[in-house]
Amino acid sequence: MLVHMVLVVVVVVGAVAGRTRDRESLHNYCIDSKHHKHKPGPESDLFDQCSPWKNRSCCTDEVAEQLHKSSIYNFNFNHCAQKKEMSEKCRRHFVQDHCFYECSPNVGPWVVGETRSWRRERFYQVPLCSVDCDAWFQACADDYTCTDNWARNFDWRNTSVGCHDDAPACLVNFCPPKSSCQTIREVYRTAEKFCQTVWDGSWKYSKSDLCMRLWFDGSQGNPNDNVAEHYANLISSATSLAPLCALVPITLGVVLAAIKTVSPH
């Protein structure tokens, strides 16, 4: 058991991208990105599918409304429009995913640093409840795409069409050269591969009880609070063992296997 506990201690403790990550902040955390607030807090209201987070949110109502009407990152979900535009049922799940990304204050234990023009942090391998992933995949299975990794593989080009806020020009994603449009079912085969690949590893398919809900009834509270607190406590426990070994800067996602030997779940 001591050996396993020492393995857990290699989780980086202290800071990511220069910000302190103590137990409290780990489950009350907004990533450092273009549209996120610095700290989570209440909003008088959040638009439509982002509403579950209104009591403690990392997004503003303005951002929530904008992401329902267009992509605030100039992302073209209809990149295979020559085959078929994205269905409303599929788009709804991607909006829920986007609401989670912009609004959730529960991702602290999975935050890693990243160097991009529009963000310094992202979340990685957040355990997504299998029931939510399965529903997302089934809703989108007959829609079309031309690549599996939507965060890395598209060809971004300057254009004047489809720009957020009617900007005169912007970068918009197009299918990679020599790619072809296939159904999401054909490209990914399984819900697990879809959720874990589409946003470059942001999600990890999970059948555990300690998993994140992509969407929930906000009037009943946020079920993701308990999940984030559980993993924040694991990191906090690891911190207390810091004198036992030199800390090695790797992410929580890398040491989940070691953590499972300590966790009862």
C-alpha positions, 0 to 999 in steps of 0.5 A, a space after each residue: 500500500 505504501 508503494 502505491 501511495 508513493 506512486 500517487 504522490 508523483 501527481 504535480 502538486 502546486 501549480 499549472 500555468 502558474 496558478 495554485 491548485 489546492 484542494 478547494 480550488 481543484 473543485 472550484 476551478 475555471 480554466 485559463 482560456 479566452 471566454 472563461 471567467 477567472 473564478 466561478 460564480 453565480 449568473 442571474 441566468 444562463 441560456 438554454 442548455 447551459 442553464 444547469 450551471 447558473 448557480 456556479 459557472 465559469 461562463 457568462 450568460 452572453 457566452 452561453 447564448 452565443 455558443 447556442 447560436 454560432 461557434 464562438 471559435 469559428 468552428 464549422 460543424 457542417 464541414 461535410 455539408 455536401 453530404 448532410 448538414 449536422 442534425 439538430 439532435 447531434 448538434 444539441 449534444 455538441 452544445 451540451 458538450 460546449 456548455 460543459 467546457 465553457 461553464 463547468 467549475 468541476 474540471 480542476 483535477 484534470 487541468 493541464 497546461 497548453 500553449 495556444 493563442 486562445 487558451 493556456 489550459 485545457 482539461 484532459 481525460 475527464 471521466 465522462 459517464 458512459 450513459 452520456 457518451 453512448 447517447 451522444 454517439 447514438 444521436 450523431 451516428 448518422 451524421 458526417 465527418 471527415 476526420 476523427 480528431 476535431 481538435 488537431 486534424 482540420 485544415 484551418 483557412 482564412 475565409 470571410 464566410 461563417 465568422 463569429 460576430 460577422 467579422 470580415 475575416 477569420 480562420 475556419 476549419 475545413 476537411 483535410 486534403 484528400 479526406 472523405 466524408 463518412 458517417 460518425 458511426 463509420 469513422 469511430 465505430 464505438 461510442 468510447 472511441 468517439 468521445 475519447 478522440 473527437 476532442 483530442 482526449 478531453 474525455 475518458 469513457 467511464 462506467 464508474 459511479 465517479 463520472 461526470 454528467 455532460 448535462 443534468 437538471 440544475 434544480 437538483 444540484 450539480 452531481 459533478 461536484 462530488 466527482 471533482 471533490 473526490 479526485 481533489 481529495 486524492 490529490 490533496 492526500 498525495 500532497 501530504 506525502 510529498 516529503 516521501 519522494 521528489 515530486 515529478 511534474 506529470 498530470 492526473 491523467 497519467 497516474 490514474 492507474 496508480 490512483 485506482 489502487 488507492 481508491 475504493 472505486 
